[in-house]
Amino acid sequence: MSQEAACSEHRTIDDAALRAALWGVYTASFGDAGEQCIQEQLCYTPETFDAAMRDPAYLKFVVSDAGEPVGLLVCTNDLEKARVAYVNPRRLLRDYPEYAGRIYYYTIIAVRPDRQGMRYAGMLVEGVAVVMDREGALSAFDFSTEKNPHLPDLIVRATEAAQRRRGLSTTSAKFTPLGGQQYGVIKLS
């Protein structure tokens, strides 16, 4: 990671070239998931991705290094829009009614494969942590245990780093699993 790496926050991304570059980040990040994961990891089509990038209901964090986009995190507190990532809004609101309107669901967290493990994902999460702290909000996400088994740990560590480095009003972070979905087959012999 170079000294030029920076994370920016966006409500809309109007630049078509940047949207195209971010589509490349998104699809490359999950390129190996097609054979590795039982559940499809790409929840956006090119058209729905482009629409989400221009929709102010989605909060976007972009990490660029030397002017080149290398990571993207997209979240929304419009839980109906979060359904694109197969989340059940009713369950989140049942479990966390005090956070109604302040639950931000990650629909994308992606870093180009050649840049993974270099702190870019942490930069994305730190950006979200600042917003969560400021709004007294909750962040929620799903992840593939086949592709990203350590994602909750990364998110907690990056959130705690943001709390220390940026002097946030909150001082700790904890991951709470909400449930799971098991896939299987019945093979006859």
C-alpha positions in Angstrom: 0.0 0.0 0.0 1.4 3.4 -1.0 1.3 6.6 1.0 -1.3 7.8 -1.5 -3.9 5.3 -0.4 -7.1 7.1 0.8 -10.7 6.3 1.6 -13.5 8.6 0.4 -17.2 8.6 1.3 -19.8 9.1 -1.4 -23.6 9.4 -1.5 -23.6 9.2 -5.3 -21.0 8.2 -7.8 -21.9 10.1 -11.0 -18.7 9.5 -12.9 -19.3 6.6 -15.3 -15.6 5.8 -15.6 -15.4 5.4 -11.8 -18.5 3.3 -11.7 -17.0 1.0 -14.4 -13.8 0.7 -12.4 -15.7 -0.1 -9.2 -17.7 -2.8 -11.1 -14.3 -4.3 -12.0 -13.2 -4.2 -8.3 -16.5 -5.9 -7.3 -16.4 -8.6 -9.9 -12.7 -9.3 -9.5 -13.0 -9.5 -5.7 -15.5 -12.3 -6.0 -14.1 -13.9 -9.1 -13.1 -17.2 -7.3 -16.4 -17.4 -5.4 -18.2 -19.0 -8.3 -16.5 -22.3 -7.7 -15.6 -21.8 -4.0 -18.9 -20.8 -2.5 -22.3 -22.7 -2.5 -24.2 -19.4 -2.4 -23.8 -16.9 -5.2 -21.7 -14.0 -3.9 -22.4 -11.5 -6.7 -25.8 -10.0 -5.7 -25.7 -7.2 -8.3 -26.0 -7.2 -12.1 -24.2 -4.5 -14.0 -27.5 -2.6 -14.2 -28.4 -2.9 -10.5 -24.8 -2.1 -9.5 -24.8 1.1 -11.7 -28.2 2.1 -10.2 -26.9 1.6 -6.6 -23.8 3.7 -7.3 -26.1 6.6 -8.3 -28.6 6.1 -5.5 -28.0 8.3 -2.5 -29.7 5.7 -0.3 -26.5 3.7 -0.5 -23.5 5.0 1.3 -20.3 4.2 -0.6 -16.7 4.1 0.6 -14.0 3.9 -2.0 -10.4 3.2 -1.3 -8.0 4.4 -4.0 -4.3 4.0 -4.2 -2.3 6.2 -6.6 -5.6 7.4 -8.0 -6.8 3.8 -8.8 -9.8 2.3 -7.1 -8.9 -0.9 -5.2 -11.7 -1.3 -2.7 -15.4 -0.6 -2.3 -17.8 -0.9 0.6 -21.5 -0.2 0.1 -24.1 0.0 2.9 -27.6 1.3 3.4 -30.0 1.9 6.2 -32.9 1.4 3.8 -33.3 -2.3 4.7 -35.7 -2.9 1.9 -32.9 -2.0 -0.5 -30.6 -4.2 1.5 -32.7 -7.2 0.4 -30.5 -7.3 -2.7 -28.0 -9.0 -0.4 -30.7 -11.5 0.7 -31.1 -10.1 4.2 -34.4 -10.2 6.1 -35.2 -6.7 7.4 -37.9 -8.0 9.7 -35.4 -10.1 11.6 -33.0 -7.2 12.1 -35.8 -4.9 13.2 -37.2 -7.5 15.6 -33.8 -8.1 17.2 -32.7 -4.4 17.2 -35.9 -2.2 17.3 -34.0 0.6 19.1 -31.9 1.0 16.0 -34.7 1.4 13.5 -33.5 3.7 10.7 -30.0 3.3 12.0 -29.1 -0.2 10.9 -26.6 0.0 8.0 -26.4 -3.3 6.1 -23.3 -3.9 4.0 -24.3 -5.0 0.5 -20.7 -5.0 -0.8 -17.3 -5.2 0.8 -14.8 -5.8 -1.9 -11.0 -5.4 -2.5 -9.3 -6.4 -5.7 -7.6 -9.8 -5.3 -4.1 -8.4 -6.0 -4.6 -5.9 -3.1 -6.2 -8.1 -0.5 -4.3 -8.5 2.8 -2.8 -5.0 2.5 -5.1 -3.0 4.9 -7.5 -1.7 2.2 -10.5 -3.5 3.7 -9.6 -2.0 7.1 -9.6 1.5 5.6 -13.1 0.8 4.2 -14.4 -0.4 7.6 -12.8 2.5 9.4 -14.8 4.9 7.2 -18.0 3.1 8.1 -17.1 3.1 11.8 -16.9 6.9 11.8 -20.5 7.1 10.4 -21.8 4.4 12.8 -20.2 6.3 15.8 -21.6 9.6 14.6 -25.1 8.3 14.0 -25.2 5.9 17.0 -25.9 3.2 14.4 -25.4 -0.5 14.0 -23.7 -2.2 11.1 -24.8 -5.6 9.9 -23.5 -7.9 7.2 -23.3 -11.4 5.9 -20.3 -13.3 4.7 -19.3 -16.6 3.2 -17.5 -18.8 5.6 -16.0 -20.5 2.5 -14.5 -17.3 1.1 -14.1 -14.9 4.0 -14.2 -16.9 7.3 -12.3 -14.1 9.2 -14.4 -11.2 7.9 -16.1 -10.5 11.3 -12.7 -10.4 13.0 -11.4 -8.0 10.4 -14.4 -5.7 10.8 -14.1 -5.7 14.6 -10.3 -5.0 14.5 -10.8 -2.2 11.9 -13.6 -0.7 13.9 -11.6 -0.7 17.1 -8.6 0.8 15.2 -10.9 3.6 14.0 -12.1 4.2 17.6 -8.5 4.6 18.8 -7.1 6.5 15.9 -10.0 8.9 15.3 -11.1 9.5 18.8 -14.6 8.2 18.4 -17.1 8.3 21.3 -17.5 4.5 21.3 -14.6 2.4 22.6 -15.3 -1.2 21.7 -16.9 -3.4 19.0 -18.3 -6.9 19.2 -19.5 -9.3 16.5 -22.8 -11.1 17.3 -23.8 -13.9 14.9 -27.5 -13.7 13.9 -28.0 -17.1 12.3 -27.0 -19.2 9.5 -28.2 -21.1 6.4 -26.9 -24.6 5.8 -26.7 -26.1 2.3 -26.5 -29.8 1.7 -27.3 -32.6 -0.7 -29.0 -36.0 -0.4 -27.1 -38.5 -2.4 -28.7 -41.8 -3.1 -26.7 -45.0 -3.4 
